[in-house]
Amino acid sequence: MAEFRACFTRKIAAFILGMKPMHKLAPVEEAKALFAEAQDWGVWQWLTQKSRLRQTADAAWDALDAYEKEVKRSWDSATRQAARQQLKPSDDEAYQARMDAEAQFDEADRRLSTSMAREGAQMAIDAWVMREKFIRKMEALSRKPSV
């Protein structure tokens, strides 16, 4: 009975995930728009809007993390193992992109450099896009039939 229940749950989860591919997350879209706008800011606007940028970026990362956890909750042990083998490079790349963007902003803040901050804004946008692609790969792995 337990084996039937596990198989049934896995099939239902795959069906649900198959119907619901990653939708655009509002906090991520807001962050992308704000950071795209911020690339045209001068030093004063960067200084006065720094906390707003940080809050918006944090909300975007929180939304992506929550959605990623939601996808992982539907996995069985075979899918988890496959994910570790197949998705680790993509996960590492997306994580490193985030860390590089964070480091760029820290250095831009330290130097009061708008050019570095602009570059960091684009790096952050690119990091969000990478994480979204990684999550889509996770969803695709979830939809593959278990062996």
Backbone as CSV, one residue per row, in Angstrom:
resi,resn,N_x,N_y,N_z,CA_x,CA_y,CA_z,C_x,C_y,C_z
1,MET,0.822,-1.196,0.000,0.000,0.000,0.000,0.865,1.258,0.000
2,ALA,1.924,1.248,0.801,2.805,2.417,0.881,3.488,2.667,-0.458
3,GLU,3.877,1.571,-1.137,4.530,1.715,-2.440,3.555,2.317,-3.453
4,PHE,2.298,1.848,-3.428,1.274,2.403,-4.311,1.067,3.887,-4.036
5,ARG,0.996,4.253,-2.752,0.794,5.645,-2.367,1.953,6.521,-2.852
6,ALA,3.184,6.047,-2.695,4.355,6.811,-3.138,4.333,6.995,-4.648
7,CYS,4.016,5.913,-5.363,3.944,5.984,-6.826,2.829,6.936,-7.260
8,PHE,1.666,6.821,-6.626,0.537,7.691,-6.949,0.877,9.153,-6.688
9,THR,1.494,9.420,-5.545,1.881,10.789,-5.196,2.864,11.347,-6.209
10,ARG,3.827,10.523,-6.609,4.822,10.948,-7.592,4.162,11.281,-8.926
11,LYS,3.228,10.439,-9.352,2.534,10.666,-10.627,1.672,11.927,-10.574
12,ILE,0.982,12.130,-9.470,0.155,13.337,-9.324,1.036,14.582,-9.321
13,ALA,2.145,14.531,-8.580,3.058,15.674,-8.538,3.605,15.968,-9.925
14,ALA,3.974,14.928,-10.669,4.489,15.126,-12.027,3.415,15.739,-12.919
15,PHE,2.175,15.281,-12.746,1.071,15.822,-13.523,0.858,17.298,-13.202
16,ILE,0.843,17.624,-11.921,0.632,19.011,-11.503,1.776,19.886,-11.987
17,LEU,3.003,19.435,-11.780,4.153,20.219,-12.239,4.164,20.337,-13.755
18,GLY,3.700,19.297,-14.430,3.628,19.348,-15.882,2.638,20.395,-16.368
19,MET,1.619,20.640,-15.597,0.616,21.624,-15.966,1.052,23.038,-15.594
20,LYS,1.950,23.148,-14.631,2.265,24.456,-14.082,3.761,24.748,-14.208
21,PRO,4.202,25.124,-15.399,5.606,25.484,-15.503,5.849,26.795,-14.756
22,MET,7.092,27.051,-14.474,7.426,28.237,-13.698,6.801,29.475,-14.323
23,HIS,6.037,30.150,-13.526,5.448,31.407,-13.951,6.383,32.537,-13.540
24,LYS,6.166,33.679,-14.100,6.990,34.822,-13.729,6.635,35.233,-12.309
25,LEU,7.645,35.339,-11.492,7.446,35.717,-10.102,7.489,37.237,-9.998
26,ALA,6.455,37.829,-9.431,6.328,39.287,-9.360,7.542,39.962,-8.718
27,PRO,8.057,39.472,-7.587,9.219,40.149,-6.989,10.446,40.128,-7.903
28,VAL,10.609,39.055,-8.674,11.752,38.971,-9.588,11.569,39.951,-10.739
29,GLU,10.366,40.012,-11.265,10.096,40.935,-12.372,10.259,42.390,-11.919
30,GLU,9.804,42.691,-10.699,9.984,44.039,-10.147,11.459,44.372,-9.994
31,ALA,12.225,43.413,-9.506,13.665,43.636,-9.318,14.356,43.856,-10.655
32,LYS,14.020,43.054,-11.642,14.628,43.221,-12.971,14.331,44.617,-13.518
33,ALA,13.081,45.057,-13.386,12.694,46.374,-13.895,13.428,47.490,-13.148
34,LEU,13.476,47.392,-11.828,14.156,48.415,-11.036,15.646,48.461,-11.357
35,PHE,16.276,47.308,-11.456,17.707,47.270,-11.724,18.027,47.715,-13.147
36,ALA,17.117,47.472,-14.084,17.306,47.987,-15.445,17.217,49.516,-15.428
37,GLU,16.252,50.043,-14.683,16.115,51.501,-14.535,17.339,52.091,-13.841
38,ALA,17.844,51.397,-12.846,18.972,51.891,-12.049,20.253,52.029,-12.864
39,GLN,20.325,51.353,-13.971,21.524,51.462,-14.806,21.699,52.864,-15.390
40,ASP,20.644,53.670,-15.343,20.719,55.051,-15.839,20.870,56.068,-14.713
41,TRP,20.962,55.620,-13.483,21.027,56.529,-12.343,22.407,57.163,-12.203
42,GLY,22.392,58.330,-11.594,23.635,58.989,-11.215,24.007,58.586,-9.795
43,VAL,25.134,59.119,-9.336,25.663,58.722,-8.029,24.691,59.064,-6.898
44,TRP,24.040,60.227,-6.971,23.130,60.618,-5.902,21.964,59.643,-5.788
45,GLN,21.398,59.283,-6.928,20.264,58.359,-6.902,20.701,56.985,-6.395
46,TRP,21.895,56.543,-6.769,22.402,55.276,-6.252,22.511,55.322,-4.730
47,LEU,23.016,56.433,-4.227,23.195,56.555,-2.777,21.866,56.605,-2.034
48,THR,20.912,57.335,-2.578,19.639,57.497,-1.878,18.708,56.290,-2.039
49,GLN,18.902,55.501,-3.087,18.022,54.363,-3.365,18.649,53.010,-3.004
50,LYS,19.826,53.052,-2.392,20.561,51.830,-2.089,19.740,50.836,-1.258
51,SER,19.072,51.311,-0.233,18.309,50.383,0.621,17.102,49.817,-0.133
52,ARG,16.490,50.618,-0.976,15.369,50.129,-1.790,15.843,49.033,-2.744
53,LEU,17.004,49.235,-3.351,17.567,48.217,-4.239,17.827,46.918,-3.478
54,ARG,18.404,47.037,-2.295,18.727,45.862,-1.483,17.460,45.096,-1.114
55,GLN,16.417,45.827,-0.677,15.157,45.183,-0.300,14.515,44.489,-1.497
56,THR,14.564,45.135,-2.643,13.971,44.566,-3.849,14.739,43.321,-4.281
57,ALA,16.058,43.390,-4.231,16.881,42.232,-4.591,16.631,41.075,-3.635
58,ASP,16.579,41.363,-2.339,16.329,40.316,-1.348,14.965,39.655,-1.568
59,ALA,13.961,40.452,-1.887,12.625,39.898,-2.141,12.645,38.982,-3.365
60,ALA,13.398,39.372,-4.395,13.508,38.538,-5.598,14.178,37.207,-5.269
61,TRP,15.284,37.262,-4.526,15.980,36.020,-4.160,15.105,35.144,-3.265
62,ASP,14.378,35.758,-2.346,13.481,34.993,-1.472,12.399,34.286,-2.286
63,ALA,11.842,34.983,-3.271,10.790,34.386,-4.103,11.345,33.219,-4.916
64,LEU,12.540,33.381,-5.472,13.147,32.293,-6.237,13.467,31.099,-5.332
65,ASP,13.992,31.370,-4.147,14.312,30.294,-3.202,13.056,29.535,-2.791
66,ALA,11.987,30.256,-2.520,10.736,29.614,-2.109,10.174,28.746,-3.227
67,TYR,10.220,29.242,-4.451,9.692,28.467,-5.567,10.547,27.227,-5.810
68,GLU,11.856,27.392,-5.689,12.767,26.259,-5.857,12.465,25.175,-4.813
69,LYS,12.230,25.575,-3.581,11.898,24.613,-2.524,10.584,23.904,-2.830
70,GLU,9.626,24.642,-3.393,8.341,24.050,-3.764,8.539,22.950,-4.803
71,VAL,9.394,23.209,-5.775,9.665,22.202,-6.806,10.347,20.989,-6.178
72,LYS,11.325,21.227,-5.323,12.069,20.123,-4.702,11.189,19.259,-3.806
73,ARG,10.186,19.849,-3.186,9.299,19.079,-2.303,8.561,17.975,-3.060
74,SER,8.364,18.156,-4.342,7.619,17.169,-5.123,8.494,16.014,-5.598
75,TRP,9.789,16.078,-5.350,10.705,15.059,-5.853,10.718,13.813,-4.984
76,ASP,10.886,12.684,-5.638,11.160,11.446,-4.922,12.683,11.294,-4.833
77,SER,13.154,10.222,-4.214,14.597,10.064,-4.015,15.351,9.894,-5.331
78,ALA,14.745,9.228,-6.301,15.410,9.051,-7.602,15.586,10.391,-8.308
79,THR,14.592,11.251,-8.229,14.691,12.568,-8.849,15.729,13.421,-8.142
80,ARG,15.786,13.315,-6.815,16.809,14.060,-6.054,18.209,13.658,-6.489
81,GLN,18.402,12.364,-6.636,19.712,11.865,-7.046,20.038,12.327,-8.466
82,ALA,19.076,12.246,-9.356,19.290,12.699,-10.734,19.610,14.198,-10.764
83,ALA,18.930,14.947,-9.917,19.172,16.398,-9.861,20.595,16.695,-9.415
84,ARG,21.057,15.975,-8.398,22.429,16.192,-7.922,23.432,15.945,-9.044
85,GLN,23.187,14.924,-9.837,24.115,14.584,-10.908,24.000,15.532,-12.099
86,GLN,22.788,15.845,-12.494,22.572,16.586,-13.738,22.559,18.100,-13.566
87,LEU,22.114,18.599,-12.428,21.885,20.039,-12.290,22.922,20.770,-11.461
88,LYS,23.837,20.049,-10.851,24.837,20.694,-9.993,25.604,21.796,-10.726
89,PRO,26.098,21.575,-11.952,26.824,22.658,-12.633,25.964,23.911,-12.855
90,SER,24.704,23.726,-13.218,23.811,24.873,-13.421,23.540,25.604,-12.121
91,ASP,23.351,24.833,-11.056,23.131,25.418,-9.737,24.358,26.223,-9.311
92,ASP,25.528,25.633,-9.465,26.767,26.317,-9.085,26.980,27.598,-9.895
93,GLU,26.693,27.530,-11.186,26.859,28.695,-12.054,25.917,29.832,-11.639
94,ALA,24.674,29.500,-11.364,23.701,30.512,-10.956,24.081,31.111,-9.594
95,TYR,24.529,30.266,-8.685,24.952,30.752,-7.369,26.164,31.681,-7.504
96,GLN,27.123,31.290,-8.326,28.314,32.118,-8.502,27.960,33.459,-9.141
97,ALA,27.014,33.463,-10.064,26.569,34.722,-10.682,25.993,35.651,-9.622
98,ARG,25.233,35.090,-8.701,24.672,35.898,-7.606,25.786,36.469,-6.733
99,MET,26.728,35.628,-6.359,27.829,36.076,-5.496,28.686,37.145,-6.191
100,ASP,28.898,36.977,-7.495,29.666,37.976,-8.256,28.940,39.317,-8.285
101,ALA,27.629,39.286,-8.464,26.848,40.525,-8.464,26.903,41.188,-7.089
102,GLU,26.772,40.393,-6.038,26.856,40.936,-4.671,28.215,41.590,-4.437
103,ALA,29.278,40.908,-4.855,30.635,41.438,-4.674,30.817,42.731,-5.471
104,GLN,30.251,42.763,-6.653,30.350,43.964,-7.492,29.676,45.147,-6.803
105,PHE,28.499,44.920,-6.247,27.807,45.998,-5.537,28.566,46.446,-4.301
106,ASP,29.128,45.496,-3.571,29.917,45.863,-2.388,31.097,46.747,-2.767
107,GLU,31.781,46.357,-3.826,32.941,47.143,-4.277,32.493,48.501,-4.823
108,ALA,31.397,48.537,-5.547,30.873,49.805,-6.071,30.509,50.737,-4.920
109,ASP,29.916,50.187,-3.883,29.542,50.976,-2.709,30.792,51.513,-2.002
110,ARG,31.781,50.659,-1.870,33.021,51.059,-1.214,33.719,52.189,-1.969
111,ARG,33.708,52.104,-3.291,34.387,53.108,-4.137,33.480,54.273,-4.547
112,LEU,32.190,54.175,-4.238,31.197,55.142,-4.719,31.266,55.271,-6.241
113,SER,31.294,54.132,-6.886,31.445,54.077,-8.339,30.120,53.740,-9.001
114,THR,29.572,54.709,-9.731,28.308,54.446,-10.432,28.521,53.481,-11.590
115,SER,29.672,53.531,-12.234,29.901,52.605,-13.349,29.945,51.160,-12.842
116,MET,30.571,50.951,-11.703,30.592,49.606,-11.125,29.199,49.194,-10.656
117,ALA,28.440,50.127,-10.118,27.077,49.827,-9.679,26.203,49.472,-10.878
118,ARG,26.382,50.177,-11.980,25.618,49.865,-13.196,25.945,48.458,-13.678
119,GLU,27.226,48.132,-13.659,27.644,46.797,-14.058,27.062,45.753,-13.099
120,GLY,27.063,46.062,-11.818,26.482,45.165,-10.827,24.994,44.961,-11.037
121,ALA,24.299,46.025,-11.460,22.862,45.907,-11.729,22.617,44.918,-12.863
122,GLN,23.421,45.007,-13.906,23.260,44.057,-15.017,23.637,42.649,-14.578
123,MET,24.653,42.538,-13.756,25.058,41.228,-13.245,23.936,40.608,-12.406
124,ALA,23.252,41.429,-11.617,22.137,40.932,-10.801,20.997,40.436,-11.691
125,ILE,20.671,41.204,-12.706,19.621,40.788,-13.654,19.999,39.454,-14.281
126,ASP,21.254,39.351,-14.726,21.724,38.107,-15.343,21.656,36.939,-14.356
127,ALA,21.971,37.199,-13.089,21.924,36.145,-12.068,20.490,35.661,-11.849
128,TRP,19.528,36.584,-11.837,18.122,36.177,-11.688,17.679,35.321,-12.869
129,VAL,18.091,35.722,-14.068,17.735,34.953,-15.262,18.345,33.553,-15.186
130,MET,19.593,33.458,-14.739,20.238,32.144,-14.597,19.498,31.265,-13.599
131,ARG,19.095,31.845,-12.471,18.386,31.070,-11.455,17.038,30.603,-11.995
132,GLU,16.357,31.473,-12.763,15.083,31.068,-13.371,15.288,29.899,-14.332
133,LYS,16.344,29.955,-15.128,16.640,28.856,-16.058,16.932,27.572,-15.291
134,PHE,17.671,27.701,-14.194,17.970,26.536,-13.367,16.680,25.920,-12.819
135,ILE,15.772,26.746,-12.349,14.508,26.239,-11.805,13.683,25.572,-12.897
136,ARG,13.722,26.118,-14.106,13.007,25.470,-15.214,13.592,24.086,-15.497
137,LYS,14.911,23.961,-15.391,15.545,22.647,-15.562,15.081,21.698,-14.456
138,MET,14.957,22.219,-13.247,14.466,21.403,-12.135,13.056,20.908,-12.433
139,GLU,12.229,21.796,-12.939,10.842,21.411,-13.270,10.821,20.366,-14.364
140,ALA,11.672,20.535,-15.366,11.717,19.559,-16.465,12.140,18.199,-15.942
141,LEU,13.083,18.179,-15.026,13.517,16.926,-14.423,12.362,16.294,-13.637
142,SER,11.560,17.106,-13.002,10.404,16.619,-12.245,9.378,15.962,-13.153
143,ARG,9.280,16.452,-14.375,8.270,15.934,-15.302,8.709,14.665,-15.997
144,LYS,10.015,14.341,-15.963,10.469,13.107,-16.589,9.946,11.924,-15.804
145,PRO,9.500,10.888,-16.496,8.996,9.703,-15.776,10.132,9.048,-15.006
146,SER,9.815,8.579,-13.816,10.812,7.883,-12.977,11.069,6.502,-13.538
147,VAL,12.287,6.047,-13.362,12.656,4.717,-13.838,12.642,3.741,-12.690
